[in-house]
Amino acid sequence: MYDLLIVGAGPYGLSIAAHAEARGLDTRVFGRPMESWRHHMPRGMFLKSEPWASHLSAPGPGLGLDRYCAEHGETARHGRPIPVGTFASYGLWFARQAVANLDERMIARIDAAPTGFLVETEDGQVLHSRAVALATGVLPYMRVPEALRGLAEEHVTHSSQHSDLSRFRDADVTVVGAGQAALETAALLAELPARVRIVARAPELAWNSVPPPWVRPWWKSLRAPHSGLGCGWRNWFYAERPGAFRRLPDRTRAAVTASALGPAGAWWIRDRVAAGGVDVRLGETVVDARPVSGRVRIRTVDAAAGARDFDTDHVIAATGFEADCARMTVLAPRVRSVLARSAGGSPRVGRGFASSYPGLFLAGLVTAADFGPAMRFVHGASYTAPTLVDAVERHLARRPRQGGPVVPRGREHQGPVGVTSRANG
């Protein structure tokens, strides 16, 4: 019987594993390390966050992104964006340094057991654990506008379904959305080249400004301190005090979660969008989409101009992610059905990221409704990992171990546990 099984091997899962193993917990983490960063973002993308705000969390020093870059001839400097590929490689390096028990198999099902949980791998092995941390990232929560949901993947995809955009060379592509994913995807498409348009409900595009220098007069730092989510005291509060954010009134948390750090493009992508000749159509909502002669006919509605129809070869929905208990299908129905939920459908978590089901802990995007906007970013792992492991230890102390070896079912996993050369991310 394990003390803690961690499902998900992205920045949050790896950070939790590093802290849990350092505390001496009998731990195992499942998932393809850095999967979304390695296989669900097109080549040529960059991190929006600053390098110093993109460290995975470890219980000791020396495992930050800056250390990785220094050892591998890369540059990690304030105001200079880091390639997504570099960050993915950093995550694999972190796993090799800090996580001993990494198993690249995916988890098919998490079910309740008298003394904890039964966790079934994709190849049928069942393991018993006293606690589970679910850190599956954002991919289960892709949000696609309702008007596009009836189309096949031949005609519409989510932006997170692409690691290579070259298939769209010389094609006509419509990108729906106004955030960083939409704008950077549009820029990359235009540079192929492709004929690109952006359709967004927003009346105008929002752009983040160039960050101020790291070293600056004290009074400027006092007025607008740096934080892992950008400058300013409000961002500092979201980034550095998630525990205090959780104590805000429900209505306040809900309003902040819905509005803070909304869709915006990084300063360094603005000129590329302009230079690429992207057709930007703002204030338009997609209300209908249907296949016509191998293409897609889109209808949009503008409050001023009314309805407009046009044809395109493919639609990419860069419309973000939306946490919802109903999409946590890795959890058996009897576990998922009893989770407390926010008004928006995301699971509620309490102190220490504990869900309402005893022994089940949650991390990442699904906790943003309670712990704030930082949970949508890598930076949130720095608070989540040690806090969650503290709570796991308290939970285990209340429920003494009662035996329970690994229960094999079906084919046993072959080969050593750990990061392998297989392309998982």
Helices and strands as residue ranges (DSSP letters): E 4-7, H 11-22, E 27-30, H 35-39, G 51-53, H 65-71, H 84-98, E 102-103, E 107-113, E 116-121, E 126-129, E 132-134, G 139-141, G 146-148, E 156-158, G 159-161, G 166-168, E 172-176, H 180-190, E 195-200, H 218-223, H 233-240, H 242-246, H 250-259, G 267-269, H 270-275, E 279-282, E 284-292, E 295-302, E 306-312, E 314-317, G 325-327, H 333-336, G 351-353, E 360-362, G 365-367, H 368-371, G 373-376, G 378-380, H 381-398
